[in-house]
Amino acid sequence: MFRLDLGSTKKYCDGMSRRHFLTLGVSGMASVGLPSLLRAREQSARPGTATRQTSVILIWLDGGPSHMDLYDMKPDAPAEYRGFWRPIRTRVPGFDITELFPKQALITDKFSMVRSLHHDTGDHFAGGHRMLTTKDMGVNGDNREQRFPGIGAIVSREIGPRRPGMPAFVGIPNGMAIGLNPGYNGGHMIGAQYNPFQTGGARGQGDNNPNLPNFAVQNLNLAAGLTLDRLEDRRSMARHFDDALRRMEQNDMTRTMDRFTEEAFEFVTRPTARQAFNIHQEAPRLRDTYGRNPWGQGTLLARRLVEAGSTFVSLHFGGWDHHFDLQAGYEHFLPMVDSAVSGLFEDLEQRGLLDTTLVVLCGEFGRTPRINDGGGGGPPGSRGAVGRDHWGNAMFCLLGGGGIRGGQVIGSTDRLGMRPQTRPLTPSNIHATIYRILGIDPRLQLLEPSGRPVSVLDDPTPISELL
């Protein structure tokens, strides 16, 4: 077994930081470990679901990005609302974005923006659960336990990988959300076998930082002392007993076990995943385009994974809880996001992958339209420079590629950015659109442990303007 220390997260506004570990069995993959998980995956899946050969890259801005300072600016609002930056014109008339996104301004025809998204909670955990699962279910800061499977886990269950030898669902550097791992990305009642495969490293540190020359995904390495030759010997031994069993009982179960053992073995031994995770194969100039930082290089890695056959890749960009020091934080963060997003769309298009790769960028909520005084309940400025607080009544979601119509702005907020003014949409509508792009029926139902069917989406209506 591997036990990887994923490190501790930056403190959230509840004052807590969280340390997490990932345990992955590898030495048993050729016998009963991973095959059992793969077998469980198929036994719980709905047969006969038609799918398109599309994949998803979700860029998750963990902590809550400000709609007012990124994609829904209000230059005519009072100073305490409009913030520090001015909007700039883009390739698409009327689709203005922050001046800190000059690279995205050149490619707004490739993606669309939902400006009227809302779920009406400013609680990190409630917002994260609603965005990643669409469900309320009473989740909040006092009751943080996941109550429903995340969208990546459901996609993994319904579709699996697009090509053999690749993990269906990958988290870069992890599947974290709101400081929880795998947070609300996990499989929950459909099983931990649908949790994301993680490259490791809570904040892109150490060897698991894809920006470092010695970056390697440790989860793909065989356990200490277990070589491919020895694994082959174990496999031969297993086949010897399997042959004997097959002579005694020729049935579907035996053939199914053989197939799952083969799939598990190929994941470890075939070069498909190893090559996909080897970001060092990329040209230095392309790596520069994405940005030589963990977020940029993680985004490039996500492109490599969907190209190789992964179906759902989630990128964790943490640190967006800017109650204070908003200006300094965004002037550091936004240029990295700009390079990563623009580099991804341009790279996908050049490789002929844009029509089959849906890119989604969002967080758990927006930020208060009115800037605070930096006091946090004390004298103004006593906690630091000004910032924005939690706001779930108005937020954004970027969607592009995968057949999505680009260059559109869906919905609007009022003049102060307080709440939707036209075309209000919910996380269910975002998920329904993603499912439709992937070829999954948005009316999908799962069985609760009690055996009762429950709809994945309370509102299975996709955003028609995007399709």
C-alpha positions in Angstrom: 0.0 0.0 0.0 1.1 3.6 -0.6 0.2 6.2 1.9 0.9 9.7 0.6 0.9 12.7 2.8 -1.0 15.3 0.8 0.0 18.1 3.2 -2.2 20.6 5.0 -4.4 23.2 3.4 -4.3 27.0 3.9 -6.6 28.0 6.8 -10.2 28.7 5.8 -12.3 31.4 7.4 -13.4 28.9 10.0 -9.8 29.0 11.3 -9.2 25.3 10.6 -6.6 23.8 8.4 -6.8 20.2 7.3 -4.2 17.5 6.7 -5.1 14.6 4.4 -3.6 11.3 3.3 -4.2 9.1 0.3 -3.9 5.4 0.5 -3.7 3.4 -2.7 -3.2 -0.4 -3.1 -0.8 -1.3 -5.9 0.9 -4.6 -5.1 -2.5 -6.3 -5.1 -3.7 -4.8 -8.4 -2.9 -8.0 -10.3 -4.9 -10.1 -7.9 -7.8 -8.9 -5.8 -7.3 -5.2 -4.9 -8.1 -3.0 -7.9 -10.0 -5.8 -9.8 -12.5 -5.8 -6.9 -13.0 -2.1 -7.2 -13.3 -2.3 -11.0 -15.8 -5.2 -10.7 -17.9 -3.2 -8.3 -17.9 -0.3 -10.7 -19.4 -2.4 -13.5 -21.9 -4.1 -11.2 -23.3 -0.8 -10.0 -23.3 0.9 -13.4 -26.4 1.3 -15.5 -26.0 -0.7 -18.7 -26.7 0.6 -22.2 -26.0 4.3 -21.5 -25.2 5.9 -24.8 -22.2 8.3 -24.6 -20.4 10.8 -26.8 -16.6 10.7 -26.9 -16.3 13.9 -24.9 -14.4 14.7 -21.7 -14.5 17.4 -19.1 -11.8 19.6 -17.4 -13.2 21.3 -14.3 -11.1 24.2 -13.0 -12.3 24.6 -9.4 -11.5 27.9 -7.7 -11.7 26.7 -4.1 -12.7 29.3 -1.6 -15.1 31.4 -3.7 -13.9 33.7 -6.5 -15.5 37.2 -6.9 -17.9 37.5 -9.8 -17.5 41.3 -9.5 -13.8 41.3 -10.1 -13.5 38.6 -12.9 -16.3 38.2 -15.3 -19.2 40.3 -14.2 -17.8 43.8 -13.5 -19.9 46.8 -12.7 -17.9 49.8 -13.8 -20.8 52.2 -13.3 -21.5 51.1 -9.7 -20.3 53.1 -6.7 -16.6 52.7 -5.8 -17.3 50.4 -2.9 -18.9 48.0 -5.3 -17.0 48.2 -8.5 -13.6 47.4 -7.0 -10.0 48.1 -8.1 -10.0 47.1 -11.7 -11.7 48.2 -14.9 -13.3 45.9 -17.5 -11.7 45.6 -20.9 -13.3 44.9 -24.2 -12.9 41.4 -25.7 -13.1 39.7 -29.0 -16.9 39.5 -28.5 -18.7 42.8 -28.3 -20.5 43.2 -25.0 -18.5 40.4 -23.4 -16.3 42.5 -21.1 -14.0 41.0 -18.5 -11.4 42.2 -16.0 -8.3 44.0 -17.2 -6.3 41.3 -15.4 -7.5 38.8 -18.1 -5.9 40.2 -21.3 -5.2 36.8 -22.8 -8.7 35.5 -22.3 -10.0 38.7 -23.8 -8.6 37.5 -27.2 -10.5 34.1 -27.1 -13.9 34.9 -25.6 -15.4 33.5 -28.8 -14.2 30.0 -27.6 -16.2 30.0 -24.3 -19.4 31.4 -22.8 -20.2 32.9 -19.5 -23.1 32.2 -17.2 -23.5 35.4 -15.1 -26.9 34.5 -13.4 -25.9 31.4 -11.5 -27.0 31.3 -7.9 -27.7 28.9 -5.0 -28.3 31.5 -2.3 -25.9 30.3 0.4 -22.7 31.9 1.6 -21.5 28.9 3.6 -18.4 27.3 2.1 -19.5 23.7 2.7 -23.1 24.3 1.7 -22.0 26.1 -1.5 -19.4 23.5 -2.4 -21.9 20.6 -1.9 -24.5 22.3 -4.1 -22.0 23.2 -6.8 -20.4 19.7 -7.0 -23.4 17.5 -6.3 -26.3 20.0 -6.9 -27.8 18.9 -3.6 -28.6 20.9 -0.4 -29.3 18.0 2.0 -28.5 20.1 5.0 -24.8 20.3 4.4 -23.1 23.3 6.0 -20.2 24.4 8.2 -21.6 22.5 11.2 -22.6 19.4 9.2 -19.9 19.0 6.5 -20.3 15.3 5.7 -20.9 14.5 2.0 -24.5 13.5 1.4 -24.5 12.7 -2.4 -22.0 11.7 -5.1 -20.0 14.4 -6.9 -20.4 14.9 -10.6 -17.0 13.5 -11.5 -17.7 10.3 -9.6 -21.1 9.9 -11.3 -19.4 10.5 -14.7 -16.8 7.9 -13.8 -19.6 5.4 -12.9 -21.7 6.0 -16.0 -18.9 6.2 -18.6 -15.6 5.0 -17.3 -12.4 6.0 -19.1 -12.5 6.8 -22.8 -9.6 4.5 -23.4 -8.3 1.4 -21.6 -5.4 1.9 -19.2 -6.4 5.4 -18.1 -8.2 6.5 -14.9 -11.7 7.8 -15.7 -11.6 10.5 -13.0 -8.5 12.4 -12.0 -7.9 15.1 -9.4 -4.9 17.5 -9.9 -3.2 17.7 -7.5 -6.1 16.1 -5.6 -9.9 16.0 -5.5 -10.1 18.5 -2.6 -13.0 20.8 -2.1 -13.4 23.2 0.9 -10.4 21.6 2.6 -11.9 18.1 2.5 -10.4 15.3 0.4 -11.9 14.0 -1.7 -14.5 16.4 -0.4 -17.7 16.6 -2.4 -16.0 15.0 -5.4 -16.2 11.5 -3.9 -18.4 8.6 -4.9 -20.3 8.5 -1.6 -23.2 6.0 -1.8 -22.1 4.7 -5.3 -18.7 3.7 -3.8 -15.2 4.9 -3.2 -14.1 3.2 -6.4 -15.4 6.3 -8.1 -13.3 8.7 -6.1 -10.7 10.7 -8.2 -7.3 9.2 -8.9 -5.0 11.9 -7.4 -1.6 13.0 -8.6 -0.7 14.0 -5.0 0.4 17.1 -3.2 -2.2 19.3 -1.4 -0.9 22.6 -2.7 1.4 21.5 -5.5 4.5 21.2 -3.3 7.4 18.8 -3.5 7.8 16.3 -6.2 4.1 16.4 -6.9 4.3 20.0 -8.2 4.0 19.6 -12.0 6.1 22.8 -12.4 9.2 21.0 -11.0 11.7 19.2 -13.1 11.4 16.0 -11.0 7.6 15.9 -11.1 6.3 12.3 -11.0 3.0 10.8 -10.1 3.9 8.4 -7.3 0.7 6.5 -7.5 1.8 5.0 -10.8 5.0 3.5 -9.3 5.0 -0.1 -8.2 5.3 -0.9 -4.5 8.9 -1.1 -3.2 10.5 -4.4 -4.2 7.7 -5.3 -6.7 9.1 -5.2 -10.2 7.3 -5.8 -13.5 9.0 -9.2 -13.7 7.8 -10.2 -10.3 4.3 -8.9 -11.1 4.3 -11.1 -14.2 5.2 -14.1 -12.0 2.3 -13.3 -9.7 0.1 -13.0 -12.7 1.3 -16.3 -14.1 0.5 -17.9 -10.7 -2.9 -16.4 -10.7 -3.6 -17.7 -14.2 -2.5 -21.2 -13.2 -5.2 -21.3 -10.5 -7.7 -19.5 -12.8 -7.2 -22.2 -15.5 -7.9 -24.9 -13.0 -11.0 -23.0 -11.8 -12.1 -22.5 -15.4 -11.9 -26.2 -16.1 -14.2 -26.8 -13.2 -16.6 -24.1 -13.8 -17.1 -22.3 -17.1 -19.4 -19.4 -16.3 -19.8 -15.7 -16.8 -18.4 -14.9 -13.3 -15.1 -16.4 -14.1 -14.8 -14.6 -17.4 -15.8 -11.3 -15.7 -13.1 -11.8 -13.1 -10.5 -12.4 -15.8 -11.5 -9.2 -17.5 -11.3 -7.1 -14.4 -7.9 -8.6 -13.4 -6.7 -7.8 -16.9 -7.9 -4.2 -16.7 -6.2 -3.7 -13.3 -3.0 -5.2 -14.5 -2.9 -3.0 -17.6 -3.4 0.1 -15.6 -0.2 -0.6 -13.7 1.9 -2.1 -16.4 0.9 -0.5 -19.7 2.6 2.7 -20.8 -0.7 4.6 -21.4 -1.1 6.3 -18.1 2.7 6.7 -17.5 3.1 8.5 -20.8 0.0 10.7 -20.1 1.3 11.8 -16.8 4.8 12.5 -18.1 4.5 16.3 -18.6 8.2 16.5 -19.4 7.4 15.4 -22.9 5.8 18.7 -23.7 7.8 21.4 -25.6 9.2 24.2 -23.2 7.5 26.9 -25.3 4.0 25.3 -24.8 4.7 24.9 -21.1 5.6 28.6 -20.9 2.2 29.4 -22.6 0.3 27.7 -19.8 2.4 29.5 -17.1 5.4 28.0 -15.2 3.5 27.6 -12.0 1.6 24.7 -10.4 -1.8 25.9 -11.7 -0.6 26.4 -15.3 1.4 23.1 -15.4 -1.5 21.2 -13.8 -3.8 22.5 -16.5 -1.4 21.3 -19.2 -1.4 17.9 -17.4 -5.2 17.9 -17.5 -5.1 18.4 -21.3 -2.6 15.4 -21.6 -5.0 13.2 -19.6 -8.1 13.9 -21.6 -6.1 13.4 -24.8 -5.0 10.0 -23.5 -8.4 8.9 -22.4 -9.5 10.2 -19.0 -13.1 11.4 -19.0 -13.3 13.9 -16.1 -10.3 15.8 -14.7 -10.7 18.2 -11.8 -8.1 20.9 -11.1 -7.9 22.3 -7.6 -6.9 26.0 -7.5 -7.1 26.8 -3.8 -6.8 30.0 -1.8 -9.8 32.2 -3.0 -11.3 33.1 0.4 -10.3 36.8 0.2 -12.1 38.4 3.1 -9.0 40.6 3.2 -6.1 41.7 0.9 -8.3 41.2 -2.1 -6.2 43.5 -4.4 -2.8 41.8 -3.6 -4.3 38.3 -3.8 -6.0 38.8 -7.2 -3.0 40.6 -8.7 -1.1 37.4 -7.9 -3.8 34.9 -8.8 -5.6 36.3 -11.9 -2.6 36.4 -14.2 -2.0 32.7 -13.5 -5.6 31.8 -14.2 -5.5 33.9 -17.4 -2.5 32.1 -18.8 -3.8 28.7 -17.8 -7.3 29.2 -19.3 -6.2 30.9 -22.5 -3.3 28.4 -22.9 -5.8 25.5 -22.5 -8.3 26.7 -25.0 -5.7 27.5 -27.6 -3.9 24.2 -27.1 -7.1 22.2 -27.3 -8.1 24.0 -30.6 -4.7 23.5 -32.2 -4.8 19.7 -31.3 -8.3 19.3 -32.6 -9.6 18.5 -29.1 -11.8 21.6 -28.4 -15.0 20.0 -29.8 -14.6 17.0 -27.6 -13.3 18.6 -24.4 -15.7 20.7 -22.2 -13.9 23.2 -20.0 -15.7 24.4 -16.9 -14.4 27.1 -14.4 -16.2 28.0 -11.2 -16.0 28.0 -7.4 -18.5 27.3 -4.5 -19.9 30.9 -4.6 -19.2 34.5 -5.4 -18.2 37.3 -3.1 -20.2 40.2 -1.6 -20.8 42.9 -4.2 -19.9 45.6 -1.6 -16.3 45.6 -0.5 -15.8 45.3 3.3 -13.7 47.7 5.5 -11.0 45.3 6.3 -12.0 45.2 10.0 -13.7 41.8 10.2 -15.9 43.2 13.0 -13.1 45.4 14.5 -11.9 48.8 13.5 -11.6 49.4 9.8 -8.4 47.9 8.4 -7.5 46.1 11.6 -7.5 42.7 9.9 -5.7 43.9 6.8 -6.5 45.5 3.4 -10.2 45.4 2.3 -11.8 42.3 0.7 -15.1 40.7 -0.1 -17.1 38.2 2.0 -19.2 35.2 1.0 -22.1 35.5 -1.4 -24.1 32.8 -3.0 -26.9 35.0 -4.4 -24.9 35.8 -7.6 -21.9 33.9 -9.1 -20.5 32.9 -12.5 -19.6 29.7 -14.4 -17.4 29.6 -17.5 -18.1 26.9 -20.0 -16.5 26.3 -23.4 -15.5 23.5 -25.8 -17.2 20.2 -26.0 -19.8 21.5 -28.5 -20.7 24.5 -26.4 -21.6 27.6 -28.3 -18.9 30.1 -27.5 -19.0 33.9 -27.3 -22.2 34.1 -25.3 -23.2 35.8 -22.0 -26.0 33.9 -20.4 -28.1 35.9 -17.9 -27.3 39.1 -16.0 -27.2 40.4 -12.5 -28.6 43.7 -11.3 -26.7 47.0 -11.4 -24.9 46.2 -8.1 -24.2 42.5 -8.8 -26.4 41.5 -5.9 -28.6 38.8 -7.6 -29.8 37.6 -11.0 -31.8 40.0 -13.0 -32.4 37.9 -16.1 -32.3 34.1 -16.7 -31.6 32.9 -13.2 -29.9 29.5 -13.2 -28.9 26.9 -10.6 -26.1 24.3 -10.2 -28.6 21.7 -11.5 -28.7 23.5 -14.9 -24.9 23.5 -15.1 -24.7 19.8 -14.3 -27.5 19.0 -16.8 -25.6 20.8 -19.5 -22.4 18.8 -18.6 -24.3 15.6 -18.7 -25.9 16.4 -22.0 -22.5 17.2 -23.5 -21.2 13.8 -22.2 -24.1 11.9 -23.5 -25.5 11.1 -20.0 -29.3 11.4 -19.5 -29.8 14.3 -17.0 -32.8 12.4 -15.7 -30.5 9.7 -14.4 -31.5 8.2 -11.1 -29.4 6.4 -8.5 -30.4 3.9 -5.9 -30.0 4.9 -2.3 -28.7 2.3 0.2 -32.4 1.7 1.2 -33.2 0.9 -2.4 -35.1 4.0 -3.1 -34.4 5.7 -6.5 -33.3 9.3 -6.3 -32.8 11.7 -9.2 -29.3 13.0 -9.7 -30.7 16.4 -10.6 -33.7 18.1 -9.1 -34.0 20.1 -12.3 -32.6 18.2 -15.3 -33.0 21.1 -17.7 -29.7 22.0 -19.5 -28.9 25.6 -20.6 -30.4 25.5 -24.1 -28.5 28.6 -25.3 -25.2 26.7 -25.0 -26.2 23.6 -26.9 
